[in-house]
């Protein structure tokens, strides 16, 4: 394909620019002194105006790229001066942090050396003597401006409005423009319209008002915007979804599918779940073995590779859940409609059909394209009541035909759990919060999400299907998206050991950690008051799970092969492997699968991991805002909690409902405190000590909805 005239002219210009860049770097490298621009121009021997323009462009690019720097006596190499490129990551009132572009090292920057730099600015940095032992530096110049838009809270001083940006805690930037667009305390989106050499010299204009910053709903909208989360779908993707929904399911869609509509198959989810992507079935064989069926919505039948729906789902990576809101990965026409395994409706499914031994061992498996019809929409709380004998007559009637199967499911799940324990998987517990949001979007209650018997049933069954899919992919040696969880880093295990020693907890000595070691540690303190904190410390010692195109195993589950197969409505990696497994079931060979999916699996793994991390941060930040909103109505009240973390400036206390707040050292009795390994905070003048895991009584003294921070103070001082 030939270039147009514009492209040709650009190419003609770029060539001499690059040539001059190379020459300038050579000249500066040879000279031991700085060179003035006129000296460099003479050395480059420009012949005409065109070459002079190319020379000027070359100089500008070298400065922007951080290769050369202009001092009073002329230009010199940045490397000769010890200058290096970095990116401003976050700011505080009197300091900031940058990240080196070459090795990712974090650099502390005192406020007076920031040069007015903003988050995501590309800057030229120089190291300065450190007072803390950690790298410190100064901003020499701003190479490229980053974000021009900021979210934050409006505050007035002496009648003048200022923005306190979310990414620049306690910094203040003058607001100019229409003051009718905001009021004090509003959460707003603002644009930088002027940049000075100090943050105090910057100026912004308000572009959008999210609402009152003391309301969690306003703050969560700001968080979504800051992270680039689109709540609406692109028109092309939406039109595809509407077309699919309108077409519905026809008889010809059942061709070449195993018809399981006569089987006892049903779903089990939360009462308010609308995107139902898994159903289950269980039966017992004459030899005592079990037939376990996990039937997953066949999303890949509708969302074809490289379609507009697929492109958007790939970018989103996952659904995002916060408060009582869901931002789905797929439009509701699919997620809540034709893909959702709603009761009494024919649905296309991708089923994992497994045979389980009487003691809970996976003996065989196969994957089939199926058509199912869920008999009932099971609800966790209702099925839990059946299993514990507290079900009402109404609930018993609802599940009359499924009751025997429900008890058989529990029997199998118990054996699968026992099998998991036998292979050494640590039984780590998590304290997840359930937020109660009223009709106005306000958080009015928080309680710990309970994990009943039916939740365990579904968890164990999904684990078996995910394991089967991972095994199949590894056996065939095909490109795949695995869920991997690597062995904990040695330094984290050393920290865990040190913590156990300080807490006077005995453990069997070990060097190369295995899942069984961590399982034994947890089991040794089961039922003791220290168990919650040991559980938390074991969890913190683990690596972060991620997606990868290589089968690296799953440490936390003590499994060699694992993936995510069971949630293609809300997770892209599940959709990705559905697409791959569809072609496996269709009979395509390894060479064809490798050619088609090798790069796709690599890209999907990386993108899905990044999207997951982003979604988790968003969900956490939004949840913090709702928790602060709830606690703002309980300021002055006292609570019992457990010390969950120690720092140089105090300690964190977690309440039974999962709310966490800081007891700042400034609110404690006059004392000189020493932080011992982030495990114990010890008083030097008294016997006062605060240890991770201690129970304390605290009073809520502040709840900031805008930043999601909660402050406690001690109600009772223990010595």
C-alpha positions in Angstrom: 0.0 0.0 0.0 1.5 3.3 -1.1 1.7 6.3 1.4 -0.3 9.5 0.8 1.5 12.8 0.3 1.2 13.7 4.0 2.8 10.5 5.2 5.6 10.8 2.6 6.4 14.3 3.8 6.5 13.2 7.4 8.8 10.3 6.6 11.1 12.6 4.6 11.2 14.9 7.7 11.7 12.1 10.3 14.8 10.7 8.6 17.0 13.8 9.0 15.6 14.4 12.5 16.7 11.0 13.6 20.1 11.5 11.9 20.6 14.8 13.8 19.6 13.2 17.1 22.3 10.6 16.6 24.9 13.2 15.7 24.1 15.4 18.7 24.4 12.5 21.1 27.8 11.6 19.5 29.1 15.2 19.8 28.0 15.5 23.4 29.5 12.2 24.3 32.9 13.1 22.9 33.0 16.5 24.6 33.8 16.8 28.3 32.1 20.2 28.6 28.6 21.4 27.8 28.0 22.7 24.2 25.9 25.7 23.3 23.1 25.2 20.8 25.0 27.2 18.2 28.1 25.0 18.6 25.9 21.9 18.0 24.3 23.5 15.0 27.7 24.2 13.5 28.9 20.7 14.1 25.8 19.2 12.5 26.6 21.3 9.3 23.0 22.1 8.4 22.8 23.2 4.7 19.3 24.8 4.5 16.2 25.9 6.4 14.7 22.4 6.1 17.7 20.9 7.8 17.7 23.6 10.5 14.1 22.8 11.3 15.0 19.1 11.5 17.9 20.0 13.9 15.5 22.1 16.1 13.1 19.2 16.2 15.9 16.8 17.1 17.0 19.0 20.0 13.4 19.2 21.3 12.9 15.5 21.1 16.1 14.7 22.9 15.1 17.1 25.7 11.6 15.6 25.9 12.9 12.1 25.9 15.3 12.9 28.8 18.6 12.4 26.9 20.0 16.0 27.0 19.6 18.8 29.5 20.3 22.5 29.1 22.4 24.1 31.8 23.7 27.7 31.9 26.8 26.9 30.0 25.1 24.8 27.4 23.7 21.3 26.7 25.1 18.1 28.1 24.0 14.4 28.5 21.5 13.6 31.2 23.4 10.5 32.0 26.6 12.5 32.7 24.7 14.6 35.2 23.2 11.6 36.9 19.7 12.5 35.7 17.1 9.9 34.9 13.5 9.6 33.7 10.6 8.9 36.0 6.9 9.2 36.4 5.1 11.0 39.3 2.8 8.5 40.9 1.2 10.2 43.9 1.4 13.4 45.9 0.9 14.4 49.5 0.8 17.8 51.2 4.5 18.2 51.6 6.0 15.5 49.4 5.4 13.1 46.5 6.6 9.9 45.0 8.0 9.1 41.5 8.8 5.8 39.9 12.0 5.3 37.9 11.2 4.4 34.3 14.3 2.1 34.0 13.9 -0.2 37.0 10.6 0.8 38.8 12.3 2.0 42.0 10.2 4.4 44.0 11.7 7.8 44.7 10.6 10.0 47.6 10.5 13.7 46.6 10.3 16.5 49.2 7.6 19.1 48.3 10.1 21.9 47.6 11.8 19.8 44.9 8.6 18.8 43.0 8.7 21.8 40.7 4.9 21.7 40.5 4.8 18.2 39.0 1.5 16.4 38.9 0.5 12.7 38.9 1.5 10.9 35.7 3.9 13.7 34.7 7.0 12.4 32.9 9.9 14.1 34.7 13.7 14.2 34.8 15.0 13.3 38.2 18.2 13.6 40.2 19.0 11.8 43.4 19.8 13.8 46.5 21.1 12.8 49.9 18.6 10.6 51.7 17.7 11.1 55.4 15.8 7.9 55.6 18.0 5.4 53.7 15.4 5.1 51.0 16.0 6.8 47.6 15.2 10.6 47.6 15.3 12.9 44.6 14.3 16.2 43.0 12.5 17.0 39.8 14.9 18.7 37.4 12.4 19.3 34.7 9.0 18.2 33.5 9.4 16.4 30.2 5.8 15.7 29.5 2.6 16.6 31.3 0.4 13.8 32.5 -3.2 14.2 33.7 -4.9 17.4 32.9 -8.1 16.4 34.7 -8.4 15.9 38.4 -11.2 14.8 40.8 -11.5 16.3 44.2 -13.4 18.2 46.9 -14.3 21.9 46.8 -13.2 23.9 49.9 -13.3 27.6 50.5 -10.7 29.7 52.3 -11.3 33.4 52.9 -14.1 33.3 50.3 -11.9 31.8 47.6 -12.7 28.3 46.2 -10.0 25.7 46.1 -9.8 22.1 44.8 -8.4 19.5 47.1 -7.5 16.7 44.6 -8.0 13.1 45.4 -4.5 12.2 44.1 -2.9 15.1 46.0 -4.0 14.7 49.6 -4.2 18.0 51.5 -2.9 20.1 48.5 -5.0 23.1 47.4 -5.4 24.4 43.8 -7.3 27.6 43.1 -10.5 27.2 41.2 -11.3 29.8 38.5 -14.4 30.1 36.3 -18.1 29.8 37.0 -18.7 29.5 40.8 -22.3 28.6 40.2 -21.2 25.2 39.0 -20.3 24.0 42.5 -20.7 24.5 46.2 -18.4 23.9 49.2 -18.0 20.2 49.9 -18.9 19.1 46.4 -17.0 16.3 44.6 -16.0 17.6 41.2 -14.1 16.9 38.0 -11.7 19.8 37.2 -9.3 20.6 34.4 -5.9 22.2 34.8 -5.9 25.5 32.9 -2.7 26.9 34.3 0.5 25.3 35.6 3.0 27.1 37.7 6.3 26.0 39.2 4.5 25.3 42.5 1.3 23.4 43.1 0.0 26.5 44.8 0.3 28.4 41.5 -1.8 25.9 39.5 -5.3 26.8 38.5 -8.3 24.6 37.6 -11.8 24.9 36.1 -14.7 22.7 37.2 -16.0 20.5 34.4 -18.5 18.3 36.2 -20.1 18.1 39.6 -20.6 14.6 41.0 -22.5 15.9 44.0 -21.9 16.1 47.8 -18.6 14.5 48.8 -20.1 13.4 52.1 -22.3 11.0 50.1 -20.7 7.7 49.0 -22.7 7.5 45.8 -21.1 10.8 44.6 -17.6 9.6 45.5 -18.0 6.2 43.8 -19.0 7.9 40.6 -15.8 9.9 40.8 -13.7 6.7 41.4 -15.2 5.1 38.3 -14.5 8.2 36.2 -10.9 8.5 37.5 -10.3 4.9 36.5 -11.8 5.2 33.1 -14.7 2.9 33.7 -17.6 3.2 31.2 -21.0 2.5 32.7 -22.6 2.5 29.2 -21.7 0.1 26.4 -20.5 1.3 22.9 -23.4 1.5 20.5 -21.9 -1.2 18.2 -21.7 -3.7 21.1 -25.1 -2.7 22.4 -26.7 -3.3 18.9 -25.0 -6.7 18.7 -26.5 -7.6 22.1 -30.0 -6.4 21.1 -29.8 -8.4 17.9 -28.8 -11.6 19.7 -31.5 -11.1 22.3 -34.2 -10.4 19.7 -33.3 -13.6 17.8 -33.7 -15.7 21.0 -33.1 -19.4 21.1 -34.4 -21.6 18.3 -34.7 -25.3 17.9 -31.8 -25.4 15.4 -29.6 -24.1 18.2 -30.0 -27.5 19.9 -28.4 -29.3 17.0 -25.3 -31.4 17.9 -26.0 -30.7 21.6 -26.5 -33.1 24.4 -30.1 -32.6 25.7 -30.1 -32.5 29.5 -33.5 -30.8 29.9 -34.9 -33.9 31.6 -32.2 -33.9 34.3 -32.5 -32.4 37.8 -30.4 -29.3 37.1 -30.8 -26.1 39.0 -28.9 -22.9 40.1 -27.9 -21.7 43.5 -27.1 -18.0 43.9 -27.8 -15.0 46.1 -31.4 -13.8 46.1 -30.6 -10.7 44.1 -28.4 -12.3 41.5 -29.5 -11.6 38.0 -26.5 -12.8 35.9 -26.7 -16.5 36.6 -24.0 -18.3 34.8 -23.8 -21.7 36.6 -26.1 -24.6 37.3 -25.4 -28.0 39.0 -26.6 -31.6 39.0 -25.6 -34.6 41.1 -26.5 -38.3 41.1 -25.1 -41.4 42.7 -24.0 -44.6 41.0 -24.5 -48.1 42.2 -20.8 -48.4 43.2 -21.1 -45.4 45.5 -19.4 -43.0 43.1 -21.0 -39.7 42.0 -21.9 -38.0 38.7 -21.3 -34.3 39.1 -22.5 -31.9 36.4 -21.5 -28.3 36.3 -23.4 -26.5 33.5 -22.1 -23.1 32.5 -23.9 -20.5 30.3 -22.5 -21.0 26.8 -21.5 -17.3 26.3 -19.0 -18.0 23.6 -21.9 -19.3 21.4 -23.2 -15.7 21.3 -20.0 -13.6 21.8 -17.9 -14.5 18.8 -14.2 -13.7 18.6 -13.3 -10.2 17.4 -16.9 -9.1 17.5 -17.8 -5.7 19.0 -19.1 -7.5 22.1 -15.9 -9.4 22.4 -13.6 -6.4 21.9 -15.5 -4.5 24.7 -15.5 -7.5 27.0 -11.8 -7.9 26.5 -11.2 -4.3 27.4 -13.4 -4.5 30.5 -12.0 -7.9 31.6 -14.5 -8.4 34.3 -17.7 -7.1 35.9 -17.4 -4.7 38.7 -19.4 -5.1 41.9 -19.8 -2.4 44.6 -22.5 -1.3 47.0 -25.7 -2.6 45.3 -24.4 -1.8 41.8 -23.0 -4.0 39.1 -21.2 -2.7 36.0 -21.5 -5.8 33.9 -18.8 -7.1 31.5 -21.6 -7.8 29.0 -24.8 -5.9 28.2 -27.8 -6.8 30.3 -29.5 -8.3 27.2 -26.9 -11.1 27.5 -25.8 -11.1 31.2 -29.3 -10.9 32.6 -31.1 -12.2 29.6 -30.4 -14.9 27.0 -27.2 -16.1 28.6 -28.5 -16.2 32.2 -29.6 -19.6 33.3 -33.0 -18.5 34.4 -35.4 -21.1 35.8 -37.9 -22.9 33.5 -36.2 -21.5 30.4 -34.3 -23.5 27.7 -30.7 -22.4 27.8 -27.5 -23.2 25.8 -24.8 -24.5 28.2 -21.2 -25.8 28.2 -21.2 -28.6 30.6 -18.4 -30.3 32.5 -19.6 -33.9 33.3 -17.5 -35.5 36.0 -17.3 -38.9 37.8 -16.2 -38.6 41.5 -15.1 -41.6 43.5 -16.8 -42.4 46.8 -14.1 -40.6 48.8 -14.2 -37.4 46.6 -11.5 -38.0 44.1 -11.9 -36.9 40.5 -11.8 -40.0 38.3 -12.9 -38.8 34.9 -14.4 -35.8 33.1 -15.7 -34.7 29.7 -16.9 -31.4 28.3 -20.1 -31.2 26.2 -22.2 -28.6 24.5 -25.6 -29.0 26.0 -29.1 -27.6 26.3 -30.5 -27.4 29.9 -33.6 -26.1 31.7 -33.0 -25.1 35.3 -35.8 -26.4 37.5 -35.6 -23.7 40.1 -33.6 -20.6 41.0 -32.0 -21.8 44.2 -31.2 -19.2 46.9 -28.3 -19.7 49.3 -30.2 -18.7 52.4 -33.2 -20.9 51.5 -31.1 -24.0 50.8 -29.1 -23.4 54.0 -32.3 -23.5 55.9 -33.2 -26.9 54.3 -29.8 -28.3 55.2 -30.0 -27.2 58.8 -33.6 -28.1 59.3 -35.0 -24.6 59.8 -36.8 -24.3 56.4 -40.4 -22.9 56.4 -43.2 -24.9 54.7 -43.1 -22.4 51.8 -39.4 -23.1 51.2 -39.9 -26.8 51.6 -42.6 -26.7 48.9 -40.4 -24.6 46.6 -37.7 -27.3 46.6 -39.9 -30.4 47.1 -38.6 -32.1 43.9 -35.0 -31.0 44.5 -34.7 -31.8 48.2 -33.1 -35.2 47.9 -30.6 -33.9 45.4 -29.7 -31.0 47.8 -28.8 -33.4 50.6 -26.8 -35.5 48.1 -25.0 -32.3 47.0 -24.0 -31.7 50.6 -22.7 -35.2 51.0 -20.5 -34.9 47.9 -19.3 -31.4 48.9 -18.2 -32.7 52.3 -16.1 -35.4 50.6 -14.6 -32.9 48.2 -13.7 -30.6 51.1 -12.1 -33.5 53.0 -10.1 -34.4 49.8 -8.9 -30.8 49.6 -7.7 -30.9 53.2 -5.9 -34.2 52.6 -3.9 -32.8 49.8 -2.8 -29.9 52.1 -4.7 -26.9 50.9 -4.8 -24.2 53.7 -8.4 -23.4 54.7 -8.1 -19.6 54.7 -11.1 -17.6 55.8 -12.0 -14.2 54.4 -14.1 -11.5 56.1 -16.2 -10.1 53.3 -18.7 -7.3 54.0 -22.3 -7.1 52.9 -23.4 -3.5 52.6 -27.0 -2.6 53.1 -27.9 0.2 50.7 -31.3 2.0 51.0 -33.5 3.3 48.2 -31.6 6.6 48.2 -28.3 4.9 47.7 -27.1 5.4 51.3 -25.3 2.7 53.2 -27.4 2.0 56.3 -25.8 -1.2 57.5 -22.8 -3.4 57.3 -22.4 -7.1 58.3 -20.1 -9.9 57.6 -21.1 -12.1 54.7 -21.8 -15.5 56.1 -20.6 -18.6 54.2 -23.2 -21.3 54.7 -23.3 -24.9 53.6 -24.8 -24.1 50.2 -22.0 -21.6 49.5 -19.5 -24.3 50.2 -21.4 -26.7 47.9 -21.2 -24.4 44.9 -17.6 -23.4 45.7 -16.5 -27.1 45.8 -18.4 -28.0 42.6 -16.9 -25.0 40.7 -13.4 -26.0 41.9 -13.9 -29.4 40.4 -15.0 -28.0 37.0 -12.2 -25.5 36.9 -9.7 -28.2 37.8 -11.0 -30.5 35.0 -10.7 -27.7 32.4 -7.1 -27.0 33.5 -6.3 -30.7 33.4 -7.7 -31.1 29.9 -5.7 -28.1 28.6 -2.4 -29.3 30.1 -2.9 -32.9 28.9 -3.5 -31.7 25.4 -0.7 -29.1 25.5 -2.9 -26.4 24.0 -2.8 -22.7 24.4 -4.8 -21.7 27.5 -5.6 -19.1 30.1 -4.6 -20.7 33.5 -5.4 -19.3 36.9 -2.0 -19.5 38.7 -1.0 -18.9 42.3 2.8 -19.2 42.8 4.7 -20.2 45.9 5.0 -17.3 48.4 8.2 -15.2 48.3 10.8 -16.3 50.8 10.9 -12.8 52.5 7.1 -13.0 53.1 7.4 -16.4 54.7 10.3 -15.2 56.9 8.0 -12.3 58.0 5.2 -14.8 58.8 7.6 -16.9 60.9 8.8 -13.9 62.8 5.2 -12.9 63.5 4.4 -16.4 64.8 7.5 -16.2 67.1 6.5 -12.8 68.5 3.0 -14.1 69.1 4.4 -17.2 70.9 2.9 -19.5 68.4 4.8 -22.8 67.9 5.1 -24.2 64.4 7.0 -27.1 62.8 10.3 -25.9 61.3 10.4 -25.7 57.5 12.4 -24.1 54.7 10.8 -24.7 51.4 7.2 -23.8 52.1 4.3 -26.1 51.0 0.6 -25.5 51.2 0.5 -28.2 54.0 2.9 -26.1 56.1 0.4 -23.2 56.1 -2.5 -25.5 56.6 -0.9 -26.9 59.7 -0.2 -23.5 61.1 -3.8 -22.5 60.8 -5.0 -25.8 62.2 -2.8 -25.4 65.3 -4.6 -22.2 66.4 -8.1 -23.2 65.3 -10.6 -22.0 67.9 -8.1 -19.8 69.7 -8.5 -16.0 70.0 -5.4 -15.5 67.9 -6.8 -17.5 65.0 -8.2 -14.5 63.1 -4.9 -12.7 63.1 -2.9 -15.8 62.1 -5.4 -16.4 59.3 -4.9 -12.8 58.1 -1.1 -13.1 58.3 -1.1 -16.4 56.4 -3.2 -14.7 53.7 -0.8 -11.7 53.5 2.1 -14.1 53.1 0.7 -15.5 49.9 1.4 -14.3 46.4 -1.3 -12.7 44.4 -3.2 -15.1 42.1 -3.1 -14.1 38.4 -3.8 -15.4 34.9 -1.0 -16.9 32.8 -0.7 -18.9 29.6 1.6 -21.4 31.3 0.3 -24.0 33.8 2.3 -22.9 36.9 -0.1 -24.5 39.4 -2.2 -23.1 42.2 -0.4 -23.0 45.6 -3.4 -21.9 47.7 -5.6 -24.8 46.4 -2.6 -27.3 46.3 -3.4 -28.0 42.6 -1.1 -28.6 39.7 -3.7 -27.5 37.1 -6.3 -24.9 37.5 -8.3 -22.3 35.5 -11.4 -20.2 35.6 -14.1 -21.9 33.5 -17.3 -21.2 35.5 -18.1 -17.5 35.1 -18.0 -16.4 31.4 -20.7 -13.8 31.9 -18.6 -11.8 34.3 -15.0 -12.8 33.6 -13.2 -12.6 30.3 -10.6 -15.4 31.0 -13.6 -17.8 31.4 -15.0 -16.6 28.1 -11.6 -17.0 26.5 -11.1 -20.6 27.5 -14.7 -21.4 26.6 -13.8 -20.3 23.1 -10.7 -22.5 23.1 -12.5 -25.5 24.6 -15.3 -25.2 22.0 -12.8 -25.9 19.3 -11.3 -28.8 21.4 -14.8 -30.3 21.6 -15.3 -29.8 17.9 -12.2 -31.9 17.3 -9.5 -29.5 16.1 -6.0 -30.7 16.6 -3.2 -29.3 18.7 -1.3 -27.6 15.8 -4.5 -25.8 14.6 -5.3 -24.7 18.2 -1.8 -23.5 18.8 -1.7 -21.5 15.6 -5.1 -19.9 16.3 -4.9 -19.3 20.1 -1.3 -19.1 21.2 -1.0 -15.3 21.0 -4.6 -14.9 22.1 -4.0 -16.8 25.3 -1.0 -14.7 26.1 -2.8 -11.4 25.5 -5.9 -12.5 27.3 -3.9 -13.7 30.4 -2.1 -10.3 30.7 -5.2 -8.2 30.0 -7.4 -10.2 32.4 -4.8 -10.0 35.2 -4.6 -6.2 34.8 -8.3 -5.8 34.6 -8.8 -7.9 37.7 -6.4 -5.8 39.7 -8.0 -2.6 38.6 -11.5 -3.9 39.4 -10.4 -5.0 42.9 -8.9 -1.6 43.6 -12.1 0.1 42.4 -14.4 -2.2 44.4 -12.2 -1.7 47.5 -12.1 2.1 47.2 -15.9 2.3 46.6 -16.5 0.0 49.6 -14.3 2.2 51.8 -16.5 5.2 50.9 -19.7 3.3 51.8 -18.2 2.1 55.1 -17.2 5.6 55.9 -20.7 6.8 55.1 -22.1 4.2 57.4 -19.7 5.1 60.2 -20.4 8.8 59.8 -23.7 8.1 61.6 -21.9 6.4 64.4 -19.2 9.0 65.3 -18.9 9.1 69.1 -20.0 5.4 69.5 -17.8 2.7 70.9 -16.9 -0.7 69.4 -14.9 -3.8 70.2 -12.4 -4.7 67.5 -9.1 -6.5 66.8 -5.7 -4.9 66.0 -5.2 -5.8 62.4 -2.0 -3.9 61.6 0.8 -1.9 63.2 2.6 1.1 61.7 5.0 3.9 62.8 2.0 6.3 63.2 -0.4 4.0 65.1 -2.4 0.9 64.5 -5.4 -0.3 62.6 -8.5 -1.9 64.2 -10.9 -4.1 62.4 -14.5 -4.4 63.7 -16.5 -7.6 63.5 -18.4 -6.2 60.5 -15.1 -5.7 58.6 -14.9 -1.9 59.1 -11.3 -0.9 59.6 -10.0 2.4 61.1 -6.8 4.0 62.3 -5.9 4.7 65.9 -3.4 7.5 65.3 -0.5 7.7 67.7 -1.4 11.4 68.3 -4.6 10.3 70.0 -2.8 8.0 72.4 -1.3 8.9 75.8 2.0 10.8 75.8 4.5 8.2 75.2 7.4 7.3 72.9 6.3 4.3 70.9 8.5 1.9 69.0 7.3 -0.1 66.1 8.6 -3.7 66.4 8.5 -5.5 63.0 4.9 -4.1 62.3 3.8 -6.7 64.9 4.0 -4.8 68.3 3.8 -1.1 69.2 5.7 -0.7 72.4 5.9 2.2 74.8 9.4 3.2 75.9 8.3 4.9 79.1 5.7 2.4 80.3 4.6 -1.1 79.9 2.1 -0.2 77.3 2.1 -2.4 74.2 -0.2 -3.1 71.4 0.1 -6.4 69.5 -1.4 -7.5 66.2 -4.4 -9.7 67.3 -5.2 -7.8 70.5 -8.8 -7.0 71.3 -9.3 -3.4 72.0 -12.3 -1.0 72.6 -12.3 2.1 70.4 -14.5 5.1 69.8 -15.2 6.4 66.3 -14.0 10.0 66.1 -14.1 10.7 62.4 -15.4 9.2 59.2 -14.4 10.8 55.9 -16.6 9.6 53.1 -14.6 11.5 50.5 -11.4 9.5 51.0 -12.9 6.5 52.7 -10.8 6.9 55.9 -12.1 6.2 59.4 -10.4 7.3 62.6 -10.7 5.6 66.0 -9.3 6.4 69.4 -8.8 4.1 72.3 -11.7 4.0 74.8 -9.9 1.7 77.2 -6.1 1.8 77.6 -4.6 -1.5 78.5 -1.1 -1.8 80.0 
